[in-house]
């Protein structure tokens, strides 16, 4: 087990090195940062000097290598635009993104799984059909549009919720949270729903199809024959056996929720890392882009690792010690 | 981005809006599309940034609400001989820290503006030396006679020496980093009417009225909150929902929505920025054209044909929602040196354009690629497409390559060796004086002299090149105006560029506040009044 984790961590270093390499190879297609960094009256000599100081005249390989070496030393560089250490900026912005992503994925799980179970058990029910139709909307509408529509309805027309920002935040050490203030919670509602909608429908449809699959199997029939309650059969046996794919998908989705919170964050002007990244792309702020991409790669690797470990917990067949599944849940 | 706006417009049309709620008294909140990148007054020479800093810091002489140059920290500022300016500081001016403003503070700020990280080196270098007379009086010595020195120093804000030394921010915030977050990058201490109480970079900045401000101002704002909102749709929604009192820019497509909604109004006016087209006139063969072996733009007839083929009135009507100001000059009416009677665009005449092209040897026209930004100026990409469609009518097939500003500028500017054949660019002279358009845009490109840095097409006329430095140092206003007029005349006759229009300023303002719209798109909080 320990060796497994170590191996995974080593692999993650490789993944991040590769991500950084690809990133640096792509950066020259994003544009040239110099014009964003100086005013129009700045002389040619000053511009060239700045290029030289920032190392923009070096080849991609040299820039990449310098970045890897500095990162290994824990130095993520300075943001061109904000003139601050990228590390500080990421740490400042991370709480906003993580809070939003985790709330969204929880929302998706706690609504998606019950809906999935319900629609699989009452396949022809009226409510189930409504759920299925809603899920179609969730899966097909672009996030941007959902966000704008919500802003329009609840922000502009009804004026119940703030249209942008994170509200008042409370600082707990280096972490800032919006979960402890009314304005913070209100500000969280629309972005969280926007971000959760797609995941929710995905989880619901996944649970539904897995459940339908499992409910047909022999052991469920036997369980019913044994006279177990519906509840024990549906949730103890059927649902539990659908969980492996659900965990995989949810885990991977958490990674993409964090990574693709970008769109939601820009629609709601949410002060997270994603928005910082999108602004960095527009301004060709190379140190910020590079650090963000590596960090997201790290998130994916860690989440995958956790997912793998969770398999052990839910699927007895994978346990090395073969501890067996006790009882009927 | 058009679809976003239309998607909302549809839904909004069906909606009835409530009146804006009255927020706490005398609070003002506003949003701009970009971030406030730094609080360091010497960090970045960019209009929004220095405009914002103007609420916190002040120069010797500054702008009033109409952009007239008026004394600020200097009570008087007069030229005593060709190379000397005598400045007398106002007595009793205090910094937010409580320290008094003295000559040493100005000298310190000037030196700081010359440090490596500073982007204010250009104006600071205009000063050769400063001689301290007493605590409030000093002489500024320039190397050459410089009649527009006061204008150059408009953006040289004065910092508090004691405060800067105490917080180890004697040098301007350096892009390269090094020192762990320069103090002045995140904190401010000026003489301005507002002081920073909270600055979460890229998230929001909260300002408080400075009680010790040295003069009375129109504003009654006690607390002002700035938020950057990059998405157009979100920014407009935040205004409509009553959360913000003012947002800018507002897409011109959204003006009708703002007019229809109760409680908010669009506020439009001419910006001092001129949008123009330029041609590569240097290379012997265009980089992006089917004409081989020669450069059609070296022939003035081709340039003139282009000028006659472009219908600026149609661009105004169709693309700019009737809000642009068609022009024939490279500078706007607000710029010193503007010549009103020369401000007419070439007549729209496709027959004449065709004849000129035929005379130049292109009876069937030719094809070329046009470089265009798509997120820098008001409707920039649409202007390029409209121009391409108009040129198609005279046989010139133009392919528009519209890109985001970082890619566009990365391609067409000096660092990439002016890689363009035909382009669209916009310009506001930083000093609001014609010289700052003539030297960078119209003078021949010379690396050593640093002229023509933004003359992307390399338009070159010896006479203009000779006039540019003379205009800079001529102190006789009448002679100077005559020289500027001569430059404009030559440039117009030779069709050095094709000026299109001044673009509109486009702000959205709640009825509960009144603001002053400065032609350089700066919001000066001194003139914001909350009802």
Boltz contact constraints between the chains, C-beta under 6 A:
constraints:
  - contact:
      token1: [A, 31]
      token2: [B, 406]
      max_distance: 6.0
  - contact:
      token1: [A, 31]
      token2: [B, 407]
      max_distance: 6.0
  - contact:
      token1: [A, 31]
      token2: [B, 410]
      max_distance: 6.0
  - contact:
      token1: [A, 32]
      token2: [B, 410]
      max_distance: 6.0
  - contact:
      token1: [A, 34]
      token2: [B, 415]
      max_distance: 6.0
  - contact:
      token1: [A, 35]
      token2: [B, 409]
      max_distance: 6.0
  - contact:
      token1: [A, 38]
      token2: [B, 119]
      max_distance: 6.0
  - contact:
      token1: [A, 39]
      token2: [B, 45]
      max_distance: 6.0
  - contact:
      token1: [A, 39]
      token2: [B, 46]
      max_distance: 6.0
  - contact:
      token1: [A, 39]
      token2: [B, 119]
      max_distance: 6.0
  - contact:
      token1: [A, 41]
      token2: [B, 122]
      max_distance: 6.0
  - contact:
      token1: [A, 41]
      token2: [B, 430]
      max_distance: 6.0
  - contact:
      token1: [A, 43]
      token2: [B, 450]
      max_distance: 6.0
  - contact:
      token1: [A, 44]
      token2: [B, 414]
      max_distance: 6.0
  - contact:
      token1: [A, 44]
      token2: [B, 450]
      max_distance: 6.0
  - contact:
      token1: [A, 44]
      token2: [B, 453]
      max_distance: 6.0
  - contact:
      token1: [A, 53]
      token2: [B, 176]
      max_distance: 6.0
  - contact:
      token1: [A, 78]
      token2: [B, 177]
      max_distance: 6.0
  - contact:
      token1: [A, 81]
      token2: [B, 37]
      max_distance: 6.0
  - contact:
      token1: [A, 82]
      token2: [B, 201]
      max_distance: 6.0
  - contact:
      token1: [A, 83]
      token2: [B, 38]
      max_distance: 6.0
  - contact:
      token1: [A, 83]
      token2: [B, 173]
      max_distance: 6.0
  - contact:
      token1: [A, 83]
      token2: [B, 185]
      max_distance: 6.0
  - contact:
      token1: [A, 84]
      token2: [B, 181]
      max_distance: 6.0
  - contact:
      token1: [A, 148]
      token2: [B, 233]
      max_distance: 6.0
  - contact:
      token1: [A, 151]
      token2: [B, 237]
      max_distance: 6.0
  - contact:
      token1: [A, 152]
      token2: [B, 8]
      max_distance: 6.0
  - contact:
      token1: [A, 152]
      token2: [B, 11]
      max_distance: 6.0
  - contact:
      token1: [A, 155]
      token2: [B, 237]
      max_distance: 6.0
  - contact:
      token1: [A, 155]
      token2: [B, 241]
      max_distance: 6.0
  - contact:
      token1: [A, 156]
      token2: [B, 237]
      max_distance: 6.0
  - contact:
      token1: [A, 156]
      token2: [B, 240]
      max_distance: 6.0
  - contact:
      token1: [A, 156]
      token2: [B, 241]
      max_distance: 6.0
  - contact:
      token1: [A, 157]
      token2: [B, 15]
      max_distance: 6.0
  - contact:
      token1: [A, 159]
      token2: [B, 241]
      max_distance: 6.0
  - contact:
      token1: [A, 163]
      token2: [B, 237]
      max_distance: 6.0
  - contact:
      token1: [A, 163]
      token2: [B, 238]
      max_distance: 6.0
  - contact:
      token1: [A, 163]
      token2: [B, 241]
      max_distance: 6.0
  - contact:
      token1: [A, 164]
      token2: [B, 229]
      max_distance: 6.0
  - contact:
      token1: [A, 164]
      token2: [B, 234]
      max_distance: 6.0
  - contact:
      token1: [A, 164]
      token2: [B, 238]
      max_distance: 6.0
  - contact:
      token1: [A, 266]
      token2: [B, 231]
      max_distance: 6.0
  - contact:
      token1: [A, 269]
      token2: [B, 229]
      max_distance: 6.0
  - contact:
      token1: [A, 269]
      token2: [B, 234]
      max_distance: 6.0
  - contact:
      token1: [A, 271]
      token2: [B, 203]
      max_distance: 6.0
  - contact:
      token1: [A, 284]
      token2: [B, 406]
      max_distance: 6.0
